[in-house]
Amino acid sequence: MRVLVTGGAGYIGSHTAKALHHSGFEPVILDDFRSGHRWAVKWGDLVEGDLDHSDFLRKVFSTNSVQAVIHFAASIEVNESVRDPRKYFWNNCVSTLKLLDSMREAGVKHIVFSSSAAVYGDPETAPIPEDHPTRPVSPYGESKLFVEKVLRWYGMAYAMGWMALRYFNACGADPEGELGECHEPESHLIPLVIAAARGKRPTIQVYGTDYPTPDGTAVRDYIHVTDLAEAHVRALQHMLDGGESYALNLGTGKGHTVREVIAAVARASGSQPPSEDAPRRAGDPPVLVADPSLAHSVLAWKPKHSSLNEIVQTAWKWHSSR
Ligand SMILES: NC(=O)c1ccc[n+]([C@@H]2O[C@H](COP(=O)([O-])OP(=O)(O)OC[C@H]3O[C@@H](n4cnc5c(N)ncnc54)[C@H](O)[C@@H]3O)[C@@H](O)[C@H]2O)c1
């Protein structure tokens, strides 16, 4: 079965294309390489273009006989979204509407969507269950919530099956060393700490050291990209088997502080990454941890690669091989 993977040249999309291929699906990668990489397209055909172009999308569906879509393509920088909301609502919302139009025209009835923990905004509880109020605090989070709402209504009106997967902090690299994380600019903690350990950046800023957490630094739920990839394959299979549509948290249910991440990089690299304490950043909650129990029961999915040591070791191996 051919599956269209939008954003399949990006970080999570490329790992998922590999997982799809190894599970017997045939990924078709759609990407315009605005932030993806040609070296990451190794499994399946490539169709190059921008989701914003409806004619291009029509052609993709009419010539590729895909039966489902996994939709990763998006703009992903939370801070940038506050400065430039238009870019986020256009690329993450309008382009998704165009994608859904083309799916309807082509009779494609299944979509897995990359959502985010950003839909929760500043959470009231930890861990966070899926029925926690959704109050995004950035245009990025708002754009993800908008698409989730569209999917609910389209699902009911047009008999479309959908799964919205709310990732917590995606991280790590393919354990076989074929893929890894490479965002430009990089804003994710683990690659930044690794760059500091390798002397590629002078220091790592620790934003907030007075949070009510075990060492005063912010706690996040780190989920290995290979575990995310497996969850996508399971979500797709769930829909193809006629399962109900869901929004599901993808995390481990366990949090780590920024200082624990820095210590894990120091262990993996054998050198202490230079770090500097800095004030809290606006909009950064103290603790963001998933309650992943719904994904466990709906998808029979449990993370296998998401110990902090394995995450950091695979990421370190990837970055130091480049
Ligand atoms: N990385 C994380 O921690 C994280 C957390 C939560 C949610 N997400 C979501 O997961 C998805 C993938 O994230 P990622 O980290 O792999 O990002 P990424 O930037 O590595 O991948 C996104 C890919 O989409 C492509 N793309 C973007 N807009 C496009 C368009 N209009 N047409 C064609 N291609 C387009 C880019 O070229 C890139 O290859 C995104 O939707 C993101 O919002 C990521």
The ligand as a MOL file (V3000), in Angstrom:
LIG
                    3D

  0  0  0     0  0            999 V3000
M  V30 BEGIN CTAB
M  V30 COUNTS 44 48 0 0 0
M  V30 BEGIN ATOM
M  V30 1 N 10.3640 18.0400 16.4770 0
M  V30 2 C 9.5150 18.0380 17.5140 0
M  V30 3 O 9.9230 17.9520 18.6870 0
M  V30 4 C 8.0220 18.1140 17.2700 0
M  V30 5 C 7.1590 18.1280 18.3890 0
M  V30 6 C 5.7920 18.1960 18.1660 0
M  V30 7 C 5.2770 18.2170 16.8760 0
M  V30 8 N 6.1310 18.2290 15.8100 0 CHG=1
M  V30 9 C 5.5460 18.2600 14.4590 0
M  V30 10 O 6.0900 17.1890 13.7120 0
M  V30 11 C 6.1710 17.5300 12.3330 0
M  V30 12 C 7.5590 17.2380 11.8170 0
M  V30 13 O 8.5090 17.9560 12.5960 0
M  V30 14 P 10.0750 17.8290 12.3020 0
M  V30 15 O 10.7750 18.0960 13.5900 0
M  V30 16 O 10.3370 16.5530 11.5770 0 CHG=-1
M  V30 17 O 10.2830 19.0870 11.3350 0
M  V30 18 P 11.1870 19.2330 10.0210 0
M  V30 19 O 11.2970 20.6990 9.7610 0
M  V30 20 O 12.4280 18.4400 10.1330 0
M  V30 21 O 10.2460 18.5640 8.9110 0
M  V30 22 C 9.2070 19.2460 8.2540 0
M  V30 23 C 9.3110 18.9070 6.7740 0
M  V30 24 O 8.1980 19.4720 6.0840 0
M  V30 25 C 8.6540 20.1010 4.8830 0
M  V30 26 N 7.6810 21.1570 4.5640 0
M  V30 27 C 7.2620 22.1680 5.3720 0
M  V30 28 N 6.3220 22.8960 4.7570 0
M  V30 29 C 6.1280 22.3370 3.5250 0
M  V30 30 C 5.2640 22.6170 2.4250 0
M  V30 31 N 4.4090 23.6470 2.4560 0
M  V30 32 N 5.3290 21.8260 1.3380 0
M  V30 33 C 6.1800 20.7710 1.2800 0
M  V30 34 N 7.0200 20.4370 2.3030 0
M  V30 35 C 6.9850 21.2150 3.4010 0
M  V30 36 C 10.0520 20.6140 5.2120 0
M  V30 37 O 10.8640 20.8190 4.0890 0
M  V30 38 C 10.5720 19.4740 6.1050 0
M  V30 39 O 11.1900 18.4620 5.3550 0
M  V30 40 C 5.7610 19.0000 12.2330 0
M  V30 41 O 4.3900 19.0520 11.8550 0
M  V30 42 C 5.9250 19.4950 13.6620 0
M  V30 43 O 5.0600 20.5800 13.9370 0
M  V30 44 C 7.4870 18.1770 15.9790 0
M  V30 END ATOM
M  V30 BEGIN BOND
M  V30 1 1 1 2
M  V30 2 2 2 3
M  V30 3 1 2 4
M  V30 4 1 4 5
M  V30 5 2 4 44
M  V30 6 2 5 6
M  V30 7 1 6 7
M  V30 8 2 7 8
M  V30 9 1 8 9
M  V30 10 1 8 44
M  V30 11 1 9 10
M  V30 12 1 9 42
M  V30 13 1 10 11
M  V30 14 1 11 12
M  V30 15 1 11 40
M  V30 16 1 12 13
M  V30 17 1 13 14
M  V30 18 2 14 15
M  V30 19 1 14 16
M  V30 20 1 14 17
M  V30 21 1 17 18
M  V30 22 2 18 19
M  V30 23 1 18 20
M  V30 24 1 18 21
M  V30 25 1 21 22
M  V30 26 1 22 23
M  V30 27 1 23 24
M  V30 28 1 23 38
M  V30 29 1 24 25
M  V30 30 1 25 26
M  V30 31 1 25 36
M  V30 32 1 26 27
M  V30 33 1 26 35
M  V30 34 2 27 28
M  V30 35 1 28 29
M  V30 36 1 29 30
M  V30 37 2 29 35
M  V30 38 1 30 31
M  V30 39 2 30 32
M  V30 40 1 32 33
M  V30 41 2 33 34
M  V30 42 1 34 35
M  V30 43 1 36 37
M  V30 44 1 36 38
M  V30 45 1 38 39
M  V30 46 1 40 41
M  V30 47 1 40 42
M  V30 48 1 42 43
M  V30 END BOND
M  V30 END CTAB
M  END
